[in-house]
């Protein structure tokens, strides 16, 4: 008699500008899982926040869904979001939790990757893949993440954090400060967005003003970072308290920086895996990545991004992505593939890590009477 399958609930979609990215990730995972090991329950979160559960799938994806590439916009996205839950009904994690052993939330960006869904699953005492509430929230918040990195003594580029209200009340003074502290070029980013959404490179004062206006549309908090002439390197981290790292990869963007189009639609971007860098650079990246993961109290998975100033042989940590995409263009699974861990094995490991972490949490004392 074979062992029972793991009932895996995949949560995707979400109230975010990265809704379509999440659909791509969910589709990739559903295509890759070993159906001899898992029964899949698709759980779609609509743009207005409704949770919709589809029928459990113990076999291959419907052909109409499996054949999708999600490369040409809304029609494919709509088919993906509705096709998987064609016998759908409104649901909640509380009710779904009775039918699922472990959740794999792949809702990217705000209202998903930022600790909100993680908190909901924690309240429900349900196991899930990926980082917990605090690590997810800090990893999503670029300003807070940089504060944690500074406390951990990790090397970073100079930056300025500011509020949208500061910008709107004192535009000239704000730009004066940025020019004095950082100079040009510089990068302007909304604090709580992922996938390079709302990020602009400014080479002069007029471009800086436009960049700040763009970032302010996405968030009430913004950061501006010093530009360094550097190569963009990334590494994957896998584990809970004990971690392993992947090979180092390099992004060679055809555009001026690795923006949304380059990440998810190709746009001429080249990925070099493994990156052609000296061994000491790879070793240092792995060491810093593990320290960053531990500083955030990460668990499951993260992709850690770096800048390497080759001329001066200086490394700067850029950010930690606590729920990197699993699309055909995604670095995280490709980095571990190069390290000898296949996509399907990676999913297996992440599910096991989630179950192990959940089991460990059950050891926690929850009330004073339990101490008697």
C-alpha positions as CSV (number, residue, x, y, z in Angstrom):
1,X,0.0,0.0,0.0
2,X,1.5,3.3,-1.1
3,X,1.9,6.3,1.2
4,X,-0.9,8.9,1.3
5,X,-0.6,11.9,-0.9
6,X,0.1,15.3,0.6
7,X,-2.9,17.6,0.1
8,X,-1.3,20.8,-1.1
9,X,-3.3,24.0,-1.4
10,X,-1.8,26.6,-3.8
11,X,-3.0,30.2,-3.0
12,X,-2.5,32.5,-6.0
13,X,-3.8,35.8,-7.5
14,X,-4.3,38.4,-4.8
15,X,-5.0,42.1,-4.4
16,X,-1.8,43.4,-5.9
17,X,-0.3,44.8,-9.1
18,X,1.6,41.5,-9.2
19,X,-1.6,39.6,-9.7
20,X,-0.5,38.3,-13.1
21,X,2.9,37.4,-11.8
22,X,1.2,35.2,-9.2
23,X,-0.8,33.4,-11.9
24,X,2.4,32.6,-13.7
25,X,4.0,31.3,-10.6
26,X,1.0,29.1,-9.7
27,X,0.7,27.7,-13.2
28,X,4.4,26.8,-13.2
29,X,4.2,25.0,-9.8
30,X,1.0,23.1,-10.8
31,X,2.7,21.9,-14.0
32,X,5.8,20.7,-12.0
33,X,4.5,18.9,-9.0
34,X,4.6,15.1,-8.9
35,X,0.9,14.1,-8.9
36,X,1.9,10.7,-7.4
37,X,2.9,12.7,-4.3
38,X,0.3,15.4,-4.2
39,X,-3.3,16.2,-4.5
40,X,-3.6,19.9,-5.5
41,X,-6.3,22.3,-4.4
42,X,-6.2,25.6,-6.3
43,X,-7.3,28.6,-4.2
44,X,-7.7,31.8,-6.2
45,X,-7.7,35.2,-4.5
46,X,-9.4,37.7,-6.8
47,X,-8.4,41.3,-7.3
48,X,-11.2,42.4,-4.9
49,X,-10.0,40.0,-2.2
50,X,-12.5,37.1,-2.6
51,X,-11.2,33.6,-1.9
52,X,-12.4,31.0,-4.4
53,X,-11.6,27.3,-4.0
54,X,-11.5,25.0,-7.0
55,X,-12.0,21.2,-7.0
56,X,-9.0,19.2,-5.8
57,X,-6.9,17.9,-8.6
58,X,-5.2,14.5,-8.2
59,X,-4.1,14.2,-11.9
60,X,-2.8,16.4,-14.6
61,X,-4.0,19.9,-15.2
62,X,-6.8,20.4,-17.7
63,X,-5.3,20.7,-21.1
64,X,-6.9,24.2,-21.6
65,X,-4.9,25.4,-18.6
66,X,-1.8,23.3,-18.9
67,X,-1.1,24.7,-22.4
68,X,-1.2,28.3,-21.3
69,X,2.0,30.3,-21.5
70,X,0.6,33.6,-20.0
71,X,2.5,35.7,-22.4
72,X,-0.1,38.0,-23.9
73,X,-2.1,39.5,-21.2
74,X,-5.6,39.5,-19.8
75,X,-7.2,36.7,-21.8
76,X,-4.7,34.1,-20.7
77,X,-4.7,35.5,-17.1
78,X,-8.5,35.4,-17.0
79,X,-8.6,31.8,-18.3
80,X,-6.0,30.8,-15.7
81,X,-7.8,32.4,-12.8
82,X,-11.2,31.1,-13.7
83,X,-10.3,27.8,-15.4
84,X,-8.6,26.2,-12.4
85,X,-11.6,27.0,-10.2
86,X,-14.3,26.2,-12.8
87,X,-16.4,24.4,-10.1
88,X,-15.6,27.1,-7.7
89,X,-17.2,28.4,-4.5
90,X,-16.3,31.1,-2.1
91,X,-14.1,29.9,0.7
92,X,-11.8,30.9,3.5
93,X,-8.5,29.4,4.8
94,X,-10.4,28.3,8.0
95,X,-12.7,26.1,6.0
96,X,-10.1,25.0,3.4
97,X,-7.6,24.1,6.1
98,X,-9.7,21.0,7.0
99,X,-9.1,19.7,3.4
100,X,-5.4,20.7,3.0
101,X,-2.3,19.5,4.7
102,X,0.0,22.4,3.8
103,X,-0.4,25.6,1.8
104,X,1.9,27.1,-0.8
105,X,1.0,30.8,-0.9
106,X,2.4,32.4,-4.1
107,X,0.6,35.7,-3.9
108,X,3.3,38.2,-4.7
109,X,3.6,41.8,-3.5
110,X,1.3,43.7,-1.0
111,X,-1.5,41.7,0.5
112,X,0.3,38.5,0.1
113,X,4.1,38.5,0.3
114,X,4.1,41.0,3.1
115,X,2.9,38.9,6.0
116,X,-0.8,39.3,5.6
117,X,-1.6,35.9,4.2
118,X,1.0,34.4,6.5
119,X,-0.7,36.0,9.5
120,X,-4.0,34.6,8.4
121,X,-2.6,31.1,8.1
122,X,-0.9,31.5,11.5
123,X,-4.2,32.4,13.1
124,X,-5.7,29.3,11.6
125,X,-2.7,27.2,12.9
126,X,-2.1,25.9,9.3
127,X,1.3,25.0,7.9
128,X,2.5,26.9,4.8
129,X,5.6,27.2,2.6
130,X,7.8,30.2,3.0
131,X,8.8,32.8,5.5
132,X,6.7,33.8,8.6
133,X,4.9,37.0,9.4
134,X,7.8,39.1,10.5
135,X,10.3,38.0,7.9
136,X,7.7,38.4,5.1
137,X,6.8,41.9,6.4
138,X,10.4,43.1,6.8
139,X,11.4,41.5,3.5
140,X,8.7,43.4,1.7
141,X,9.4,46.7,3.3
142,X,12.6,47.9,1.7
143,X,13.2,50.6,4.3
144,X,12.8,48.3,7.3
145,X,14.9,45.6,5.5
146,X,17.8,48.1,5.1
147,X,17.5,49.0,8.7
148,X,17.8,45.3,9.7
149,X,20.7,44.8,7.3
150,X,22.5,47.8,8.9
151,X,22.0,46.4,12.3
152,X,23.5,43.1,11.1
153,X,26.5,44.9,9.7
154,X,25.8,43.9,6.1
155,X,27.3,46.2,3.3
156,X,24.8,48.4,1.5
157,X,24.7,51.3,-0.8
158,X,23.8,54.7,0.7
159,X,20.1,55.5,0.6
160,X,17.5,58.1,1.7
161,X,14.1,57.2,3.1
162,X,11.2,59.6,2.9
163,X,7.5,59.9,3.2
164,X,5.1,60.8,0.4
165,X,3.8,63.7,2.6
166,X,7.4,65.0,2.9
167,X,7.8,64.9,-0.9
168,X,4.5,66.6,-1.6
169,X,5.0,69.4,1.0
170,X,8.7,70.1,0.3
171,X,9.6,69.0,-3.2
172,X,12.6,71.3,-3.8
173,X,14.1,70.6,-0.3
174,X,13.6,66.9,-0.8
175,X,15.4,66.9,-4.1
176,X,18.2,69.1,-2.7
177,X,18.7,66.6,0.1
178,X,18.9,63.6,-2.4
179,X,21.3,65.5,-4.6
180,X,23.6,66.3,-1.7
181,X,23.5,62.9,-0.1
182,X,23.4,60.6,-3.1
183,X,24.0,62.5,-6.3
184,X,23.1,61.2,-9.8
185,X,22.3,58.8,-11.1
186,X,20.1,57.3,-8.4
187,X,17.2,54.8,-8.1
188,X,13.8,55.7,-6.7
189,X,11.6,52.9,-5.3
190,X,8.3,52.6,-3.5
191,X,9.0,50.8,-0.2
192,X,6.4,48.1,-0.3
193,X,6.3,46.9,-3.9
194,X,8.1,43.9,-5.5
195,X,9.0,42.8,-9.0
196,X,10.6,46.2,-9.8
197,X,7.1,47.8,-9.9
198,X,7.3,51.6,-9.6
199,X,11.1,51.8,-9.8
200,X,12.8,54.4,-11.9
201,X,16.4,55.5,-12.5
202,X,17.0,59.3,-12.3
203,X,19.9,61.0,-14.0
204,X,19.0,64.6,-13.3
205,X,16.6,66.7,-11.3
206,X,13.7,66.6,-13.8
207,X,14.0,62.8,-13.9
208,X,14.2,62.6,-10.1
209,X,11.0,64.6,-9.8
210,X,9.2,62.3,-12.2
211,X,10.6,59.2,-10.5
212,X,9.4,60.4,-7.1
213,X,5.9,61.1,-8.5
214,X,5.8,57.6,-9.9
215,X,6.9,55.9,-6.7
216,X,4.5,58.0,-4.7
217,X,1.6,56.5,-6.7
218,X,2.4,53.1,-5.3
219,X,3.3,53.8,-1.6
220,X,3.3,56.5,1.1
221,X,6.9,55.6,1.8
222,X,9.8,55.7,-0.7
223,X,13.5,55.1,-0.7
224,X,16.2,56.6,-3.0
225,X,19.4,54.7,-3.5
226,X,22.8,55.7,-4.6
227,X,23.9,54.3,-8.0
228,X,26.9,52.1,-8.1
229,X,28.4,50.8,-11.3
230,X,28.1,47.1,-10.6
231,X,27.1,43.7,-11.8
232,X,23.8,42.3,-10.6
233,X,24.2,39.0,-8.9
234,X,21.6,36.7,-7.1
235,X,21.7,33.6,-5.0
236,X,19.0,31.3,-3.6
237,X,18.7,30.3,0.1
238,X,16.8,27.2,1.1
239,X,16.1,26.0,4.6
240,X,14.9,26.9,8.0
241,X,17.4,27.3,10.8
242,X,19.9,25.3,8.8
243,X,20.3,26.6,5.3
244,X,22.0,25.8,2.0
245,X,22.6,28.2,-0.9
246,X,22.4,27.8,-4.7
247,X,25.0,28.8,-7.2
248,X,25.4,32.5,-8.0
249,X,23.6,33.8,-11.0
250,X,24.0,37.1,-12.9
251,X,21.4,39.3,-14.6
252,X,22.6,41.1,-17.7
253,X,19.7,43.4,-18.5
254,X,19.2,44.7,-22.0
255,X,17.6,47.8,-20.4
256,X,19.2,50.2,-18.0
257,X,18.0,48.1,-15.0
258,X,16.1,44.8,-14.4
259,X,12.6,46.1,-14.5
260,X,9.2,44.4,-14.6
261,X,9.3,43.9,-18.4
262,X,12.8,42.4,-18.2
263,X,11.8,40.1,-15.3
264,X,8.6,38.6,-16.6
265,X,8.5,39.2,-20.3
266,X,12.1,38.5,-21.3
267,X,12.8,41.9,-23.0
268,X,16.3,40.8,-24.1
269,X,17.6,40.1,-20.6
270,X,20.3,37.5,-20.3
271,X,20.8,35.2,-17.3
272,X,24.2,33.8,-16.6
273,X,24.1,30.7,-14.4
274,X,26.5,30.1,-12.8
275,X,27.8,33.7,-12.9
276,X,31.4,34.1,-14.1
277,X,32.8,35.6,-11.0
278,X,35.8,34.8,-8.8
279,X,35.4,32.1,-6.2
280,X,35.9,34.5,-3.3
281,X,33.0,36.6,-4.6
282,X,30.7,33.6,-4.7
283,X,31.7,32.5,-1.3
284,X,31.2,36.0,0.2
285,X,27.8,36.2,-1.5
286,X,26.7,32.9,0.1
287,X,28.0,34.0,3.5
288,X,26.2,37.3,3.4
289,X,23.0,35.8,2.0
290,X,22.8,33.4,4.9
291,X,23.4,36.2,7.4
292,X,20.6,38.3,5.8
293,X,18.2,35.3,5.9
294,X,19.0,34.7,9.5
295,X,18.7,38.4,10.4
296,X,15.2,38.4,9.0
297,X,14.4,35.1,10.7
298,X,13.7,33.6,7.3
299,X,12.4,30.1,6.6
300,X,11.7,28.0,3.5
301,X,13.1,30.1,0.7
302,X,14.5,33.5,-0.3
303,X,16.4,34.9,-3.2
304,X,19.1,37.4,-2.1
305,X,20.2,40.1,-4.6
306,X,23.6,41.8,-4.7
307,X,25.6,44.5,-6.5
308,X,29.2,43.7,-7.2
309,X,31.5,46.6,-8.0
310,X,34.0,44.6,-10.0
311,X,36.4,47.5,-10.3
312,X,36.8,47.9,-6.6
313,X,35.9,44.3,-5.7
314,X,33.1,45.5,-3.3
315,X,29.8,43.7,-2.6
316,X,26.6,45.4,-1.6
317,X,23.5,43.5,-0.6
318,X,20.4,44.9,-2.4
319,X,17.4,43.0,-1.0
320,X,15.9,39.7,0.0
321,X,12.9,38.4,-1.9
322,X,11.0,36.1,0.4
323,X,8.7,34.7,-2.2
324,X,10.5,34.8,-5.6
325,X,8.6,33.8,-8.6
326,X,8.6,30.4,-10.2
327,X,8.0,31.5,-13.8
328,X,10.1,30.4,-16.8
329,X,12.1,33.6,-16.4
330,X,12.6,33.2,-12.6
331,X,16.1,32.9,-11.2
332,X,15.4,31.1,-8.0
333,X,14.5,27.6,-9.4
334,X,17.1,28.0,-12.1
335,X,19.8,28.7,-9.6
336,X,19.0,25.5,-7.6
337,X,18.7,23.6,-10.8
338,X,22.3,24.5,-11.6
339,X,23.1,23.4,-8.0
340,X,21.7,19.9,-8.7
341,X,18.2,20.4,-7.2
342,X,15.4,20.0,-9.8
343,X,12.3,22.1,-9.8
344,X,10.1,19.3,-8.6
345,X,12.6,18.3,-5.9
346,X,12.7,22.0,-4.8
347,X,9.0,22.0,-4.3
348,X,9.2,18.7,-2.3
349,X,11.9,20.3,0.0
350,X,9.9,23.4,0.5
351,X,6.8,21.5,1.5
352,X,8.8,19.4,4.0
353,X,10.4,22.5,5.4
354,X,7.0,24.0,5.9
355,X,5.7,20.9,7.7
356,X,8.9,20.7,9.9
357,X,8.6,24.4,10.9
358,X,4.9,24.0,11.7
359,X,5.6,20.9,13.9
360,X,8.3,22.8,15.7
361,X,5.9,25.6,16.5
362,X,3.5,23.2,18.1
363,X,6.1,22.7,20.8
364,X,5.6,26.3,22.0
365,X,3.8,26.9,25.3
366,X,0.7,29.0,24.7
367,X,-0.6,29.7,28.2
368,X,0.8,30.0,31.7
369,X,-1.2,27.1,33.0
370,X,0.7,24.8,30.7
371,X,3.8,25.5,32.8
372,X,2.3,23.9,35.9
